[in-house]
Amino acid sequence: MTDRDIAQDKAVEALIENGYNGSVIAGTGFGKTRVMVSAILSKLNGDRSLKALVLVPFDHLKDRFRDEFDKLIGKKKSAIICEEMLQFECYASIGKLKASDYEMVVCDEVHLGLTDKCMKFYTEAKSAGVPLAFCTATRPEDDLYHNRLIKLAKVVYEITLDECVKQGFVAPYHITCIGVELSDEEKKRYKTVNANFGYWKGQLGGFNAFNQAQTVLANKRSYQKHDIEAALGFYRAIRQRKKIVDHAENKIPAAEAFTRGTPGRSLVFGGDNNFTDMLSDFIPGAVVYHSKKTKKQNNEALESFKSGKSNILCSTKALNQGLDIPDATIGIICGLTSKALTMIQRVGRLVRIDPKNPKKTGKVVIMYVVNSQEQKWLENALRNTPTQNVSWILGKDYFIPEDNLNETNEQLL
């Protein structure tokens, strides 16, 4: 039994001791799925008259649970349990479910399942005495969601990603933040949009503009026309400003340069689906996976990457959770938010232990626009991420002669 097995068993025991009701917060790669599957097996105890519900944010995460059942109890027993004693659903379907139909509810990646719609179901489960077992990589940063999590299912086990690295449960990693400049045309547009943002922010009261805009739009009948216009203008400026930095054209050749010049298998994250498509079109041999593709297209892309036919997979958000490719070593992030959790999820794609490469180190490259809101988002996300494995460099070294590309990238990473 490995040290990670022992740690996972402690997490399972903590859930059992708390009546299968609790939150397990553990860095990606720790094995949260195995913990939840073990808890389900203990709760149901082979009784086919009982049933557990497993809630996930995306369809592909259902297979991760089924695979874990196969590993723990064998495919034959697993098939029976998954067919007769389990129900797998996405959070999007939660409104159609009746909480009292289950003996246990497991919520995977629960930071995505703490909405008002989900809360109604959880409240019904609590009233019916149905235990809720939550798991996620880190505590929600949003105060509302964090309070909901700990009120519904107190934290019974917690370990950070860096602590997982320290104990050897996952591979070490390093983050390199590289600043790129906007083009001259993009700078003009950003300056105009930023000025609009400042104007509408002032109209909403300045420092508390975000809260004020939210309040105005939630209670339109109580406010004057100019207040509503200010709130709409404020949010419009935010979206326009984000789109400019998300789509910064200099990120595309920079991403291509790193995938071409750095050995390894790469995951490339775009800020939105359109930009992710642009990245995949520009990077030779890349395949793309996101919510606007058909299920068949996404399955084909994922299979191509998993099989090694393609060494570059471009995505937006859909693969922040659940992708398990141990030999993926490079992550290039071209679209940011200020959320540390998103950062940790994406780093987690690169830290899976690779038995074929015991000295593996995950390399994460984050491309941001210098002197922009995107830089502030990045600084905030890293400030709330418990890691010191970060370095910063400006983008002047992005565009270098191809003959020197490998040597330069090795120095950067």
C-alpha positions in Angstrom: 0.0 0.0 0.0 1.4 3.4 -1.0 1.4 6.6 1.1 -1.2 8.0 -1.3 -3.4 4.9 -0.7 -3.1 5.5 3.1 -4.0 9.2 2.7 -7.0 8.3 0.5 -8.2 5.7 3.1 -8.1 8.4 5.8 -10.3 10.6 3.7 -12.8 7.7 3.2 -12.7 7.0 7.0 -13.4 10.7 7.7 -16.5 10.6 5.5 -17.8 7.4 7.1 -17.2 8.7 10.6 -19.3 11.7 9.7 -22.2 9.6 8.4 -21.1 9.9 4.7 -21.8 13.6 4.9 -18.8 15.9 4.3 -16.5 17.6 1.9 -13.2 16.3 0.7 -10.9 19.0 -0.6 -7.8 17.7 -2.2 -5.4 18.8 -4.9 -6.0 17.4 -8.4 -4.2 14.0 -8.8 -4.8 13.0 -5.1 -7.5 10.6 -6.1 -10.8 12.1 -5.0 -12.8 9.9 -7.3 -11.3 6.8 -5.6 -12.3 8.2 -2.2 -15.9 8.8 -3.3 -16.2 5.4 -5.0 -14.9 3.7 -1.8 -17.4 5.7 0.3 -20.3 4.7 -2.0 -19.3 1.0 -1.8 -19.2 1.2 2.0 -22.6 3.0 2.2 -24.4 0.7 -0.2 -22.6 -2.4 1.1 -23.9 -4.6 -1.7 -27.6 -4.0 -1.0 -29.2 -3.9 -4.4 -32.3 -2.2 -2.9 -30.3 0.9 -2.2 -29.3 3.6 -4.7 -26.7 6.4 -4.8 -26.6 9.5 -7.0 -23.4 10.8 -8.6 -23.6 14.3 -9.8 -20.9 15.6 -12.2 -20.6 18.9 -14.2 -19.7 17.2 -17.5 -20.7 13.9 -19.2 -17.1 12.7 -19.7 -16.6 12.6 -15.9 -19.2 9.8 -15.5 -16.7 7.5 -17.2 -14.1 8.4 -14.6 -16.3 7.0 -11.9 -17.1 3.9 -13.8 -13.4 3.3 -14.5 -12.7 3.6 -10.8 -15.3 1.1 -9.9 -13.7 -1.3 -12.4 -10.3 -0.9 -10.7 -11.6 -1.4 -7.2 -14.0 -4.3 -7.5 -13.5 -5.7 -11.1 -15.5 -5.1 -14.2 -18.2 -7.8 -13.5 -19.2 -6.4 -10.1 -18.7 -2.9 -11.3 -21.2 -3.4 -14.1 -23.9 -4.6 -11.7 -23.4 -1.8 -9.2 -23.3 1.0 -11.9 -26.4 -0.4 -13.6 -28.6 -1.3 -10.6 -27.4 0.8 -7.7 -26.1 4.0 -9.1 -27.5 6.9 -11.1 -25.1 9.3 -12.9 -26.4 12.8 -13.8 -25.0 16.2 -14.7 -25.8 19.2 -12.5 -27.8 20.6 -15.4 -30.4 17.8 -14.8 -30.6 18.3 -11.0 -34.0 20.0 -11.3 -35.6 16.8 -12.5 -34.4 14.7 -9.6 -36.0 13.8 -6.3 -33.5 13.8 -3.4 -35.4 11.2 -1.3 -34.9 8.6 -4.0 -31.3 8.0 -2.9 -29.4 6.8 0.1 -26.4 8.9 -0.7 -25.6 11.8 -3.1 -22.0 12.3 -4.3 -21.1 15.7 -5.9 -18.0 15.7 -8.0 -16.3 19.1 -8.7 -18.8 20.6 -6.4 -17.5 24.1 -6.9 -19.5 24.0 -10.1 -22.6 22.7 -8.3 -23.4 25.3 -5.7 -25.9 27.3 -7.7 -29.3 28.3 -6.5 -30.8 25.5 -8.6 -28.6 22.9 -6.9 -29.2 24.3 -3.5 -32.9 23.5 -3.7 -32.0 19.8 -4.3 -29.4 19.8 -1.5 -31.9 21.3 0.9 -34.4 18.6 0.1 -31.7 15.9 0.6 -30.8 17.3 4.0 -34.5 17.4 5.1 -34.8 13.8 4.0 -31.7 12.7 5.9 -29.8 11.9 2.7 -26.0 12.4 3.2 -24.1 14.7 0.8 -20.5 13.8 0.0 -18.7 16.7 -1.8 -15.3 16.8 -3.4 -13.3 19.6 -5.1 -9.7 20.6 -5.6 -9.9 23.7 -3.4 -12.3 25.8 -1.4 -14.6 28.0 -3.5 -13.3 31.6 -3.5 -16.7 33.1 -3.8 -17.9 33.7 -0.2 -21.5 32.7 -1.0 -20.4 29.4 -2.5 -17.9 28.7 0.2 -20.5 29.2 3.0 -22.9 27.0 1.1 -20.3 24.2 0.9 -19.3 24.2 4.6 -22.9 24.6 5.8 -24.2 21.6 3.7 -21.2 19.3 4.2 -18.4 20.4 6.5 -14.8 19.8 5.4 -13.7 16.4 6.8 -10.5 16.1 4.9 -8.3 18.6 3.2 -4.9 18.6 1.4 -3.5 21.2 -1.0 -1.9 20.5 -4.4 1.5 21.5 -3.2 1.2 19.2 -0.2 0.4 16.4 -2.6 3.6 17.3 -4.5 5.6 17.3 -1.3 4.3 13.9 -0.3 5.0 12.5 -3.8 1.3 11.8 -4.6 1.6 13.9 -7.8 4.5 15.2 -10.0 6.2 18.6 -9.3 5.4 21.5 -11.5 6.5 25.0 -12.4 4.5 28.0 -13.7 6.0 30.5 -16.1 4.1 33.7 -16.7 4.9 35.4 -20.0 3.6 38.8 -20.9 2.7 39.6 -24.4 1.9 43.0 -25.9 -1.3 44.0 -27.7 -1.0 44.9 -31.3 -1.2 48.7 -32.1 -4.9 48.3 -33.2 -5.7 46.2 -30.1 -4.1 48.9 -27.9 -6.4 51.5 -29.4 -9.5 49.4 -28.8 -8.4 48.5 -25.3 -7.8 52.2 -24.4 -11.3 53.1 -25.6 -13.0 50.3 -23.8 -11.0 50.9 -20.6 -12.1 54.5 -20.7 -15.7 53.4 -21.0 -15.3 51.0 -18.1 -13.9 53.9 -16.0 -16.8 56.1 -17.0 -19.6 53.6 -16.1 -17.7 52.6 -13.0 -17.9 56.2 -11.9 -21.6 56.5 -12.6 -22.1 53.5 -10.3 -20.2 54.9 -7.4 -16.7 53.9 -8.1 -15.3 51.4 -5.6 -18.4 49.4 -5.1 -19.4 49.4 -8.8 -19.6 45.6 -9.2 -22.0 45.2 -6.3 -24.0 48.3 -7.3 -24.4 47.0 -10.9 -25.5 43.6 -9.7 -28.0 45.2 -7.3 -29.4 47.5 -10.0 -29.9 44.7 -12.6 -31.5 42.5 -10.0 -34.0 45.2 -9.0 -34.7 47.2 -12.2 -38.1 48.4 -11.1 -36.5 50.2 -8.1 -34.0 52.2 -10.2 -34.1 55.0 -12.7 -33.3 54.6 -16.4 -29.8 56.1 -16.2 -28.9 53.7 -13.3 -29.9 50.7 -15.5 -28.0 52.1 -18.5 -24.9 52.6 -16.2 -25.1 49.0 -15.0 -25.5 47.6 -18.5 -22.7 49.8 -19.9 -20.4 48.7 -17.0 -20.9 45.0 -17.8 -20.7 45.6 -21.5 -17.3 47.3 -21.0 -16.1 44.4 -18.9 -17.0 41.9 -21.6 -15.4 44.0 -24.3 -12.2 44.4 -22.4 -12.0 40.7 -21.6 -12.5 39.8 -25.2 -9.6 42.0 -26.4 -7.1 40.4 -24.0 -8.6 36.9 -24.4 -8.1 37.2 -28.2 -4.8 39.0 -28.2 -3.3 38.0 -31.5 0.3 37.8 -30.2 -0.7 34.8 -28.0 -1.3 32.6 -31.0 2.2 32.5 -32.6 3.6 32.4 -29.1 1.6 29.3 -28.2 2.6 27.7 -31.5 6.3 28.5 -30.8 6.2 26.7 -27.5 4.4 23.6 -28.7 6.9 23.4 -31.6 10.0 24.2 -29.5 9.4 22.2 -26.3 9.4 18.4 -26.2 6.3 16.8 -24.7 2.6 16.5 -25.0 0.7 19.7 -24.6 -2.7 21.0 -23.4 -3.6 24.4 -24.7 -6.4 26.4 -23.1 -8.1 29.3 -24.9 -10.2 32.0 -23.3 -13.3 31.1 -25.3 -14.3 28.6 -27.9 -13.7 30.9 -30.9 -10.1 31.6 -29.7 -9.6 27.9 -28.9 -10.5 27.2 -32.6 -8.1 29.8 -33.8 -5.3 28.3 -31.7 -6.0 24.8 -33.0 -6.1 26.1 -36.6 -2.7 27.8 -36.2 -0.9 25.0 -34.3 0.1 22.1 -36.7 -1.3 18.7 -35.6 -3.6 20.1 -32.8 -7.0 18.7 -32.1 -9.8 20.6 -30.4 -12.3 19.8 -27.6 -14.9 22.2 -26.3 -18.7 22.6 -25.7 -19.5 23.9 -29.2 -18.3 20.7 -30.8 -20.5 17.7 -31.2 -20.1 14.7 -28.9 -18.6 12.7 -31.7 -16.1 15.4 -32.6 -15.0 15.7 -28.9 -14.7 12.0 -28.5 -12.6 11.7 -31.6 -10.3 14.6 -30.5 -9.9 13.1 -27.0 -9.2 9.6 -28.4 -6.6 11.1 -30.8 -4.8 12.8 -28.0 -5.0 9.8 -25.6 -3.7 7.4 -28.2 -0.8 9.7 -29.1 -1.9 10.3 -32.6 -2.0 14.0 -31.7 0.3 15.5 -29.1 -1.6 18.8 -28.8 -5.1 19.1 -27.4 -6.8 22.6 -27.4 -9.7 23.2 -25.0 -11.6 26.0 -23.3 -13.2 24.9 -20.0 -14.6 21.4 -20.6 -11.3 19.7 -19.8 -10.4 21.7 -16.7 -11.7 18.7 -14.8 -11.3 15.0 -15.2 -8.7 14.6 -18.0 -6.2 11.9 -16.9 -3.2 11.8 -19.3 -0.2 11.0 -17.2 2.3 11.7 -20.0 1.0 15.2 -20.7 3.7 17.6 -19.4 3.0 21.0 -20.9 0.1 23.3 -20.3 -0.3 26.6 -22.2 -3.0 28.9 -20.8 -4.1 31.6 -23.1 -7.3 32.8 -21.4 -7.5 33.8 -17.8 -9.8 34.5 -14.9 -8.9 35.8 -11.4 -10.0 32.4 -9.9 -7.3 30.4 -8.2 -9.4 27.3 -8.4 -9.4 27.4 -12.3 -5.7 27.8 -12.1 -5.3 24.8 -9.9 -7.6 22.7 -12.0 -5.6 23.4 -15.1 -2.3 22.8 -13.3 -3.8 19.5 -12.2 -3.9 18.2 -15.7 -0.1 18.2 -15.8 0.8 16.7 -12.4 -0.4 13.1 -12.8 2.3 10.6 -12.0 3.7 9.0 -15.1 5.1 5.5 -14.4 7.1 5.7 -17.6 8.7 9.0 -16.6 9.3 9.1 -12.8 11.2 12.3 -13.1 8.4 14.1 -14.8 7.8 17.8 -14.0 4.7 19.6 -15.2 5.4 22.8 -17.1 2.7 25.5 -17.2 3.0 28.5 -19.4 0.5 31.3 -18.8 0.3 34.0 -21.4 -1.1 37.3 -20.3 -1.4 40.8 -21.8 1.0 43.2 -19.9 -0.4 46.3 -18.2 -4.0 45.1 -18.7 -6.8 43.7 -16.5 -5.6 40.3 -17.5 -2.3 40.8 -15.6 -4.3 41.8 -12.5 -6.4 38.7 -12.8 -3.3 36.6 -13.0 -1.7 38.2 -10.1 -4.8 37.7 -8.0 -5.2 34.1 -9.0 -1.6 33.3 -8.1 -1.9 35.3 -4.9 -4.6 32.9 -3.8 -2.8 29.8 -5.1 -0.7 28.1 -2.5 2.5 27.8 -4.6 5.8 29.4 -4.9 6.7 27.7 -8.1 6.2 30.7 -10.3 8.5 32.8 -12.5 7.8 35.8 -14.7 9.2 36.9 -18.1 8.3 39.4 -20.7 7.4 38.3 -24.2 10.3 39.8 -26.1 11.8 36.3 -26.2 8.7 34.7 -27.8 9.6 35.4 -31.3 13.1 34.0 -31.8 14.8 32.2 -34.7 13.6 28.6 -35.0 17.2 27.3 -34.8 17.4 28.7 -31.2 13.9 27.8 -30.2 14.5 24.6 -28.3 17.4 26.1 -26.3 15.5 29.2 -25.4 12.4 27.4 -24.3 14.4 25.0 -22.1 15.9 28.1 -20.4 12.4 29.6 -19.9 10.9 26.4 -18.5 
